[in-house]
């Protein structure tokens, strides 16, 4: 049964709408097209979506709106690709939004940080898919939201940057970083980044180091940066690398099969919530340098919107304040449009991706 579920999920990209109860998937039965699937139990934004080992998808937390009142939720639900339906599962201990969720090697999901009652929080908890229950684990050393979380090659989790403590008036952009050890449930502070940032991307490279790129901070003025740096877990050191060609935050990033990193879209300068970019570029780990790539057909922002690697190594990006979708082909270095979604989706929807062999070539 487990193999069947994984295979079923392997033929679509699941995209969850912003503050809505619908979801869509791109099916192999409809090359390059989208079709509706089951509705979420709870409408939510600023949540996370995590693919589980058995093929189900876990959606956690976020914000809900009821009669105009915005509430942070602790609820969670599971999507079953075999039936196309959502069902409630155990609620978190702490309501949170703008958090991170990482699948650990043992199959549990680590949820860390986020925001509750307009405050960044340091708590973390674990979801066990076999029981549907949550349990507390060690607290981070720094409360943070809009941070990044990266599963390292040895099974530990690197958390970096984000927005720290605050009452809505005295927030602070973080340059701190820390690592969670599943064996002990403890967080340990590590070398801090050269630049404070939030809304950045963090990508595990083939050599086990982590590339952090873009974002904004520390002035909270939308001063998106071109700067990038790499963390080496073995030496516990961050090193500045070549800067991107386009300043951006809330973009998407993907490790391509050849080991390079594709970065695309996002918010850019001058600061404006509507000022998004279609620019894309590639980071080459061997030279630690960036090079411009083919530009997307549509400017998209802000991430993370629906995006993921397909089975054949191409990269699908969908939504980002638009109904359109397009695919990057590493072989030709070009983008091409594919089927559009029925509903425009923004940076606040969740996405859980797997291989999509049926997408239009």
C-alpha distance (Angstrom), angle and dihedral (degrees) to the residues before:
residue distance angle dihedral
X1 . . .
X2 3.79 . .
X3 3.80 92.2 .
X4 3.79 91.0 49.5
X5 3.80 92.9 53.9
X6 3.78 93.4 48.5
X7 3.77 91.5 49.2
X8 3.78 92.2 49.1
X9 3.78 92.6 51.3
X10 3.77 89.1 45.4
X11 3.80 92.7 72.2
X12 3.77 100.2 60.1
X13 3.75 147.8 45.0
X14 3.79 111.8 -131.0
X15 3.80 116.2 -146.9
X16 3.79 121.4 -172.9
X17 3.76 118.9 -152.3
X18 3.80 128.5 -121.2
X19 3.80 112.6 -101.4
X20 3.77 90.1 -21.4
X21 3.74 139.0 106.6
X22 3.77 99.4 -127.7
X23 3.76 133.2 91.4
X24 3.78 132.1 -173.8
X25 3.75 134.8 -155.3
X26 3.77 134.9 -162.8
X27 3.78 106.3 -128.9
X28 3.76 131.9 -159.0
X29 3.78 87.4 -132.6
X30 3.78 88.2 65.5
X31 3.81 108.0 40.6
X32 3.78 111.6 -143.2
X33 3.81 90.8 -4.0
X34 3.78 138.0 111.1
X35 3.79 130.0 -134.7
X36 3.82 132.4 -174.6
X37 3.77 122.2 -103.1
X38 3.80 134.8 -177.3
X39 3.81 122.6 -39.4
X40 3.78 123.4 -110.3
X41 3.79 115.5 -108.7
X42 3.83 91.9 -133.8
X43 3.82 125.0 31.8
X44 3.80 107.9 -130.4
X45 3.80 146.9 161.0
X46 3.83 133.5 -159.3
X47 3.80 90.1 30.8
X48 3.80 130.2 130.7
X49 3.82 131.7 -116.8
X50 3.80 120.5 -155.4
X51 3.80 129.3 -173.9
X52 3.82 110.6 -132.9
X53 3.83 125.3 -147.6
X54 3.82 92.0 -107.2
X55 3.82 92.4 55.6
X56 3.79 98.3 -102.1
X57 3.79 121.5 124.1
X58 3.80 123.1 -128.7
X59 3.83 117.3 -150.6
X60 3.79 115.3 -168.3
X61 3.80 138.5 -170.9
X62 3.78 125.6 -40.8
X63 3.78 130.8 137.2
X64 3.78 128.7 -55.4
X65 3.79 130.6 -164.9
X66 3.80 122.5 -139.9
X67 3.81 118.9 175.3
X68 3.78 89.5 -22.2
X69 3.82 94.4 -50.3
X70 3.80 116.4 122.9
X71 3.80 114.0 -143.1
X72 3.78 131.0 -179.3
X73 3.80 109.9 -130.9
X74 3.78 135.3 -150.4
X75 3.80 93.4 -162.9
X76 3.78 123.8 121.2
X77 3.79 134.3 -171.1
X78 3.77 140.1 -172.7
X79 3.81 130.2 -131.8
X80 3.79 116.7 -147.9
X81 3.82 111.7 -157.5
X82 3.80 90.6 -163.5
X83 3.80 91.2 65.9
X84 3.82 101.7 18.4
X85 3.79 90.3 -127.8
X86 3.81 138.2 124.4
X87 3.80 124.8 -137.8
X88 3.82 132.2 -177.7
X89 3.79 118.9 -105.3
X90 3.80 132.1 -177.4
X91 3.81 116.2 -44.5
X92 3.78 122.3 -122.7
X93 3.78 120.7 -103.1
X94 3.81 90.8 -120.4
X95 3.82 127.5 36.1
X96 3.81 110.1 -124.3
X97 3.80 145.1 163.1
X98 3.82 132.5 -172.3
X99 3.80 88.2 35.1
X100 3.80 130.5 133.5
X101 3.81 129.6 -114.3
X102 3.81 123.8 -161.8
X103 3.81 129.0 -176.7
X104 3.81 107.8 -131.3
X105 3.82 124.2 -147.4
X106 3.83 91.2 -105.2
X107 3.83 91.1 59.2
X108 3.79 96.8 -105.0
X109 3.80 121.9 122.0
X110 3.80 121.0 -126.0
X111 3.81 114.3 -149.8
X112 3.79 114.6 -170.7
X113 3.78 138.3 -178.3
X114 3.76 124.0 -27.2
X115 3.78 131.6 142.2
X116 3.79 132.4 -65.2
X117 3.82 127.2 172.3
X118 3.81 88.1 -0.1
X119 3.80 91.8 -59.8
X120 3.79 129.2 112.1
X121 3.81 108.8 -121.5
X122 3.84 132.3 -151.7
X123 3.80 99.1 -154.3
X124 3.80 124.4 116.9
X125 3.78 133.1 -171.3
X126 3.79 141.1 -176.8
X127 3.81 129.4 -126.0
X128 3.78 118.0 -151.2
X129 3.84 110.3 -156.1
X130 3.80 91.5 -161.7
X131 3.81 93.0 61.9
X132 3.81 102.4 20.4
X133 3.78 89.2 -129.9
X134 3.81 135.1 127.1
X135 3.79 126.4 -137.8
X136 3.81 130.1 -173.3
X137 3.78 121.0 -109.1
X138 3.80 133.2 -179.1
X139 3.81 119.4 -45.2
X140 3.77 121.1 -118.7
X141 3.80 117.1 -109.3
X142 3.81 90.2 -124.5
X143 3.82 126.3 39.5
X144 3.80 107.8 -128.4
X145 3.79 146.5 159.9
X146 3.82 132.8 -173.2
X147 3.81 85.1 37.5
X148 3.80 128.3 135.2
X149 3.80 127.6 -111.7
X150 3.80 123.0 -163.8
X151 3.80 129.6 -174.9
X152 3.80 106.7 -132.6
X153 3.79 124.4 -144.3
X154 3.82 91.6 -103.2
X155 3.83 93.7 54.1
X156 3.80 97.5 -101.4
X157 3.81 121.4 121.2
X158 3.81 125.5 -124.0
X159 3.81 116.5 -152.2
X160 3.80 118.4 -170.6
X161 3.79 139.9 177.4
X162 3.77 124.5 -21.6
X163 3.79 134.1 134.8
X164 3.77 114.7 -54.0
X165 3.79 136.8 -159.0
X166 3.73 118.5 -21.1
X167 3.75 148.3 134.8
X168 3.78 92.4 -136.0
X169 3.79 91.8 -82.5
X170 3.79 107.9 61.2
X171 3.81 104.1 36.6
X172 3.78 117.4 156.9
X173 3.79 128.4 -150.0
X174 3.79 109.7 -131.4
X175 3.78 132.7 -134.1
X176 3.80 91.4 177.1
X177 3.80 123.8 111.3
X178 3.80 134.6 -168.7
X179 3.79 139.1 -179.0
X180 3.81 128.6 -132.4
X181 3.80 117.6 -145.6
X182 3.84 112.0 -155.5
X183 3.80 90.3 -160.8
X184 3.80 92.6 63.8
X185 3.81 103.1 18.2
X186 3.80 88.5 -129.3
X187 3.80 132.9 129.3
X188 3.80 120.2 -138.8
X189 3.80 124.3 -164.8
X190 3.79 114.3 -123.8
X191 3.79 136.5 -175.2
X192 3.80 111.3 -47.8
X193 3.78 126.2 -123.8
X194 3.78 121.9 -100.0
X195 3.81 90.9 -119.8
X196 3.78 133.6 39.1
X197 3.79 109.0 -122.5
X198 3.79 146.2 159.8
X199 3.79 131.5 -178.7
X200 3.82 88.1 42.5
X201 3.81 130.5 131.6
X202 3.80 127.5 -117.9
X203 3.82 120.4 -160.4
X204 3.79 128.5 -174.2
X205 3.81 108.7 -131.8
X206 3.79 124.9 -147.4
X207 3.81 91.9 -103.9
X208 3.80 91.9 58.1
X209 3.80 96.9 -103.7
X210 3.82 122.9 120.1
X211 3.80 125.2 -124.5
X212 3.82 115.4 -149.8
X213 3.81 115.8 -169.4
X214 3.78 139.1 179.2
X215 3.76 126.4 -24.0
X216 3.77 130.4 134.0
X217 3.79 135.8 -86.2
X218 2.87 175.5 168.9
X219 3.80 99.1 7.4
X220 3.84 97.6 49.8
X221 3.78 88.7 -134.6
X222 3.79 97.6 115.4
X223 3.78 90.8 -99.7
X224 3.78 94.6 162.2
X225 3.77 114.0 -161.7
X226 3.80 137.4 -139.6
X227 3.78 92.0 -155.8
X228 3.79 123.1 118.2
X229 3.78 134.8 -178.5
X230 3.80 139.0 -177.4
X231 3.81 128.4 -134.2
X232 3.81 120.5 -148.5
X233 3.84 111.1 -158.2
X234 3.80 92.1 -163.0
X235 3.80 95.4 58.2
X236 3.82 95.7 25.9
X237 3.78 90.5 -131.9
X238 3.80 136.0 130.0
X239 3.79 117.6 -144.4
X240 3.79 126.9 -167.0
X241 3.79 114.2 -122.7
X242 3.79 134.4 -173.5
X243 3.81 113.7 -50.7
X244 3.79 123.3 -115.5
X245 3.79 118.9 -104.4
X246 3.83 92.7 -125.4
X247 3.81 126.8 47.3
X248 3.80 108.4 -128.4
X249 3.79 146.3 154.8
X250 3.80 134.1 -171.6
X251 3.80 89.5 29.1
X252 3.82 131.1 138.3
X253 3.79 128.1 -104.6
X254 3.80 132.3 -171.9
X255 3.78 135.9 -175.0
X256 3.80 105.9 -129.1
X257 3.83 123.3 -147.2
X258 3.82 92.0 -101.8
X259 3.81 91.6 57.4
X260 3.79 97.0 -104.5
X261 3.81 121.5 123.3
X262 3.79 122.1 -125.8
X263 3.82 115.9 -152.7
X264 3.81 119.6 -172.4
X265 3.79 143.3 170.5
X266 3.77 126.8 -14.1
X267 3.78 137.1 129.8
X268 3.78 115.6 -45.7
X269 3.81 144.2 177.6
X270 2.92 138.2 -28.0
X271 3.79 90.0 46.9
X272 3.78 112.1 -107.5
X273 3.79 129.2 136.0
X274 3.81 88.3 -129.1
X275 3.78 95.6 45.3
X276 3.80 103.4 102.3
X277 3.76 129.5 157.9
X278 3.79 135.6 -135.3
X279 3.81 92.1 -161.4
X280 3.79 119.6 123.6
X281 3.79 132.4 -174.0
X282 3.78 142.3 178.6
X283 3.81 130.2 -126.2
X284 3.80 114.7 -150.2
X285 3.83 110.2 -155.5
X286 3.82 93.9 -159.9
X287 3.79 92.6 61.8
X288 3.82 98.0 22.5
X289 3.80 87.9 -132.7
X290 3.82 136.6 124.8
X291 3.80 127.2 -131.8
X292 3.79 129.4 -171.9
X293 3.76 115.8 -103.5
X294 3.78 131.9 -161.4
X295 3.81 110.2 -63.4
X296 3.80 120.1 -113.8
X297 3.78 116.4 -109.3
X298 3.82 91.1 -124.4
X299 3.81 129.8 38.5
X300 3.80 108.8 -121.9
X301 3.78 134.4 -169.5
X302 2.74 156.1 -152.2
X303 3.79 113.1 12.3
X304 2.86 156.3 -123.4
X305 3.77 86.1 69.3
X306 3.79 124.6 143.3
X307 3.79 106.4 -45.8
X308 3.78 137.8 138.1
X309 3.77 148.9 139.7
X310 3.78 116.5 -86.4
X311 3.80 125.0 -139.7
X312 3.79 92.8 -98.3
X313 3.82 94.0 52.2
X314 3.79 97.6 -99.4
X315 3.82 119.9 128.7
X316 3.80 122.9 -126.3
X317 3.82 122.3 -155.5
X318 3.82 119.3 -174.9
X319 3.79 131.9 179.6
X320 3.77 125.3 -12.1
X321 3.82 97.8 163.5
X322 3.80 90.8 -31.4
X323 3.79 139.3 78.3
X324 3.80 92.4 -131.3
X325 3.79 128.8 103.2
X326 3.77 133.1 -166.4
X327 3.78 140.3 -178.1
X328 3.80 131.1 -133.3
X329 3.81 115.9 -143.9
X330 3.84 111.3 -154.6
X331 3.80 90.8 -163.7
X332 3.80 94.5 61.3
X333 3.80 97.4 21.9
X334 3.81 90.6 -129.7
X335 3.81 139.4 120.8
X336 3.81 123.4 -132.6
X337 3.79 130.0 -173.8
X338 3.80 120.2 -112.7
X339 3.81 133.8 -177.3
X340 3.81 117.5 -39.6
X341 3.79 125.1 -125.7
X342 3.78 121.9 -118.1
X343 3.81 93.6 -123.1
X344 3.81 131.0 44.2
X345 3.79 111.0 -118.9
X346 3.80 129.4 -162.9
X347 3.79 138.7 -159.5
X348 3.80 89.8 -77.8
X349 3.78 97.5 68.9
X350 3.76 121.8 90.0
X351 3.76 126.3 -122.7
X352 3.75 132.5 -162.0
X353 3.75 115.5 -174.2
X354 3.75 139.8 -165.2
X355 3.79 135.3 161.4
X356 3.78 115.8 -50.1
X357 3.82 108.4 -165.6
X358 3.79 91.2 165.9
X359 3.78 96.5 61.4
X360 3.77 113.4 115.2
X361 3.79 113.3 -86.4
